[in-house]
């Protein structure tokens, strides 16, 4: 871990929708390429040299070696410059940073994953982790909500999950424009939590999405009786170092970059500024 | 044998010249605007020895205002352009090679900072914990390892100083490299760190061992300096009041209403460490540097898409005080304040640490009165004013 990034090459840029793309990077250094390992929920600091650095959640699974995938929305300076890059461009990557999902706690129990919009980015890593060792989890449920069928990210992969029998995956959209075909649920994400109908006892819940999504989903989960300590949420903050020094990501006295970004709801309610 | 010596004042400049042979010598100098600043000493006689206690903090030599972190050469461009006068360290490591080279720019220059105050040395000891525990910050570590600090104990604390209530000054029993106590015609020299002892011993012919009279004189000087403090402020009671929930948000609201968001307190504070990272292009490559940043600025937490988790000024002001009074002791074992009083001198809104600690006791900031001591009512102007030099004894800032 260092403040100096490793150079990496953009080998593939997959268009997802007008705002989102999936970028696949390969480290230039062979040793780093092989030794780079992470756990789901961790993030990397992505450098576009000359523009700046931004924290981005890792979207690929920890078992996929040799490359790192980041699903990025075109939202600011660095992400804008990233979207403008062509394949074979050089970027800087350093990390992985953050605590990641406590997979050792989650294993052996049930797992409910609830994602909203781009919240699928870190959760895709967790989903891939689970798929790779499905036998270590009991029931697994995935709920994914998006605005409309066109804004469902990774729709092919998600449809494959829906088709699986060992995972209960339901997709939901807020509305369906007339020209679109949509087989999934139409309505609020909170409704599919009911339809997934996971047991309350022994279930860990991983939630990620925009603030308003958190509000409704957390309310729903608590009303169903999930304990605050079993709900894991991923916080987003500005970061400039990833190592607990720059001070930008401090919430209360916790550094999101080292003590987070994954917090249980129990920890999060005790932090100021969150809700 | 205790590491104590006596240095005759006539030998000081000769000693500094000896020190300068091994290291860059930095000391308090008068700049063009007649401010005292720490700069590289060219002429020993230009060092200002008659210093106010709160001269600038030496934090800039450990965490510079602008610190180059790495440089990326772009193939085809002009490699190795010196963006600043500072040289790229010759043993800079090369990381990655495909698209140019990334140089790590940790500075390895050896330096001696002369004239540091004890409060600042106390601050550096906390900075060491912050930067070197958990992730070891390589830039800080390099600078810290190569920096020797010669402390001058404070015989004449400023009216704004309150280190005495925090145990961070005006004299230190340990934790410094070398500490000088001015005894009139000579300095009482103490060395605590191994490098400090080595440095003194390397020029041992300039020093003599202290006698009983020297010890007595030092003791007397310390006592009289301690009696000179006007502010007797403890941060324990503000901390306790916050933790007990007695400080409500409307108090912070009134503090925030007087905050100009100038960032002066943060830049002056020897314990404020937040930085921002920026990339700059120049022909031939890119330089990435870190700069001081301020949590009081609105954009400090701005995320892509323009989301601001800390949009209210009240939350930002409150966070600064919480960080220093609550979080610093919890995480690093000491207050995020050493009582140097620089924020008192800087803050145009007069909501510096000393003023806040005092105002909290009266639980009033902009209202008509504040209760200080045994029910004595004083106006806010009295609480928040700057002490005048002719005042003696504990004023309204006193513990009561």
Interface residues (C-beta under 8 A of the other chain):
Chain A: X1 X2 X3 X4 X5 X6 X7 X9 X28 X29 X47 X49 X50 X51 X52 X53 X54 X73 X75 X76 X77 X78 X79 X90 X92 X236 X237 X238 X240 X241 X243 X244 X245 X246 X247 X248 X250 X251 X252 X253 X258 X272 X273
Chain B: X69 X70 X72 X95 X96 X97 X98 X99 X100 X102 X104 X130 X131 X134 X135 X137 X138 X139 X273 X274 X275 X276 X277 X278 X279 X281 X286 X288 X290 X293 X295 X300 X301 X302 X303 X304 X305 X307 X309 X310 X315 X319 X322 X323 X326 X327 X330 X331
